[in-house]
Amino acid sequence: MCAAQISLSSSPSPRDCGRFSVSAIIATMFRASKLYLLFYNLLQCLGWSLALVSLLRVLFTTLSVRGAYAAAGDLICFLQSVSFLEVVHSALGLIRSGVVLTLLQATGRIHFLLSIVRQIVEVQGHHAVFITLMAWSISEVIRYSHYTSTILGICPSWLTYLRYTAFIVLYPIGVAPGEMWLMYRALPYIKEKNLYSSFFSKAFISYHTFVLVVLMLYPVLWLKLYLHLFEQRRLKLGRHRTKQS
């Protein structure tokens, strides 16, 4: 009788079994999401590294920047389009980045690449394209290297510092003499070609007007993102120094 009581009391209750199964499911999902993010960031890092090498090869072999888009444009268009997944990652809580700011950066870059540069051959050899693609490539190699090594738990302190410092120079270069100047230079071609007229006729404005509005909003939106990156830098590097001490 006592043995039976001991046996019965040692067996888990249905409630405990439910708790164990939920915990196991959560642990499995966590491992799966971590593995997914590892492969995603690793592939992005490799892709942007290849794009950076292609841009540098064009620069040093031709001593010109006109072939930048021809050398790396298709790859960067692909990588940037895939990076829209980061908006989903943010919405699902897989990463800590805010959804709105991630969405703004992703849509801004995709619009610049796919709607303007890819559609207007006349601007693809402009130096602003090289400046933009080079700034993006350097910053993304740093960013995805940091993400990958952090997930693996092997991120060196110098990479963390670089991740939250390089943007101070790269971000303004990519935006002002890069994206904004290229969009401005593209305006006559947008008007001449009457790009996306069938779509924008329903909105009662032209795409030319839309790009002008975007150009006027760019400094405001850029400053918001730029200041957010400085806040991230303060938090991350401050926390990093605390851990080291």
N, C-alpha and C positions, 0 to 999 in steps of 0.2 A: 504493500500500500504506500509506504513511504517512498520507495523507488519510483512508483508510478507518479506520485506527486512531484518528485524532483524532476522526472522526465518531462512532465507537463509544464512545470514552471520554467524550465530552461528553453522550451521551444518559443520562437518569436511569435508575437501576436500579429494578426492581420494588419493592424495599424503600423507596426514596426516594419513589416514586409513592404507596405506601401511607401513608407519613408525611405527604406533602402532602395527601392526601385526608382523613385523620383530622384534621389541623390545620384544613382548610377546613370540615369538618363542625362541629368545636368552635367555630370562630369564628362560623359561621352560627347555631348554637344560642345562643351568648352574645348575639349581636345580637338574636335573636328574643326571648329571655327579657327582655332589657333593654327592648325595645319593649313587650312585654306588661306589664311592671311599670310602665312609664311611663303607659300608658293606664289601668291598674288604679288607680294612685294618683291620677292626674288626675281620673278619674271619681268616686272616693271623695271627693276634695277638693271637687269641685263639688257633690256630693250633700250633704255635711255643711255646706257653706256655705249651700246652700238651706234646709236644716233650721234652721240658726242664724238666718237671716233670718226664717223663719216664726215661730220662737219669740219673737224680738224684736218682730215685728209684733204678735203677740197681746198681749205685755206692754204695749206702748206705746199700742195702739189701744183695748184693753179695761181697762187698768190692773188686770189680774187674771192669775193664772197658771193658772186652771182650764181654759182652752182649749188648753193646751200640747200634750196628747196628740192632741186632735182636729186641731190644725194641722199637726203634724209627726210624729205617732206612726207612721203607715203607712210614711212614707219612712224613718224611723230604723230601724224593724223590718226593712225591706228591706236597708238599708245594713249593718246589724249582722249580718244573716244571710249576706250576701255576704262579709263580712269573715272568715267562717270559712275562706275560701280561704287566709288567711294561715297557718293551721296547715299546710296542704298546701305552701305556699311554703316554710315553715320546714323541713318534713320533706324536701323536695326540694333544699334548700340554695340556693334562690333568694334568700333573705334570711338574715341572720345571727342572728335572734332564736331563742331556745331553743324547742323544740317544746312542752315541758310548760307553761312559763309562758304561751306564746301560747294554748295549749289552755285553760288555766284561765281566762284573761281572756275569751276568746271564748265559752266555754260558760256562764260566769257571767252575762255580759250577755244572751246569748240566752235563758237560763232566766228572768232577771228580766223581760225584755220579753215574750216569747212565751208563757211559762207562767203568769205572774202578771198583769202589767199588761194585756196584750191580752185575757185571759180574764175579768178581773174589772172590769166597767164602773164599779162603785162607787168604785174607787180611781183611776180615770183622771184625775179632776180634782183629786187631792190635790197639795199644793204640793211634796211629795217627788218627784213625777214631773217637774215643771218643773225642780227643782234638778238631778236626775240628767241629764235630757236636755240641759239647758244646759251643764253641766260636760262631758258627753261631746262635745257639738257643738264647743265652743271647743277642747278638747284635740285632737279629730280634725282640725279645720281646720288647726291648727298642725302636727300630725304629718304629714298627707298633703301639705301644702304643702312641708314640709321634704323629704320623700321625693322628691316630683316635681322640685323644684328641684335636689336633689342628683344625681338621675339625669341631668338636663340640664346639670349642671356650673355652675349659676348661683346656688347657694345662698349668700345673704348671711350674714355672721357673726352678725348680730342674730337671724336666724331660727334658726340653730343654738343660740344661747344660749336663746332662747325655748322651743325644742323640749325642751331638757333642764333647764328651770327651771319652766315653768308648771305641771307636774304636782305640784310641791310643795304648791300651794294647791288645784288643781283635783281631784286624786285623792282627798284626804280629804273634800272637800265632796261629791263624787259618791257616795262610799261610805257615809259615816256618816248625814248628814241626808237623803241621797238613797236609795240602794238598800236599806240596812239598815232605815231607818225605814219605808219603803214596805212592805217584806216583813212587818215587824212589824204594821203597820196592816192588812195584808191577811189576817192569820191568822184572824180571826173569819169572814171571807167564805169562806176556803178550807175551814174546818170546816163552815160552814153549807151550802155548795154540794157538799161532799164531792168536791172536784175530783180527777179522775184515779183514782177509787176502783177501777175495774176493773183498771187497770194495777198500782197499788200493793198491791192485795189479794194478788197473786202474790208480793210481796216481804215480806208479813206486817207491813207498817207502813202508816200513812196518809200521804198527801201533806202533811198538816198537820204530822205528826211529822218528815217529811223536811225541810220548810222550817225547823223549829225547829233541827234539827241543822245545817243550812246556816248559819243565823244564828249559831250558836255557833262554827262553824269560820271564819266570815267574817273576824274580826279576825286570826286566825293566818295565813290565806292572803293577806289584804290586806297584812299587814306584810311577808310574804315578797316579794310583788310590789313593794311600796313601797321596800324596801331594795335590791332588784334595780335599780330605776330610779335610785336614788342612785348605785349602783355604775356604771351606764351613764353617768350624768352626769359622774362623776369621770373616767372613761376618755375620753369623747368631748370634753368641754370641755378636758381636759388636753392631748389630742392636737391639738385645734383651736388652743390657745394656742401649742403648740410649732411648728405650721405657720406661724402668723402671725409668730413671732419669727425 
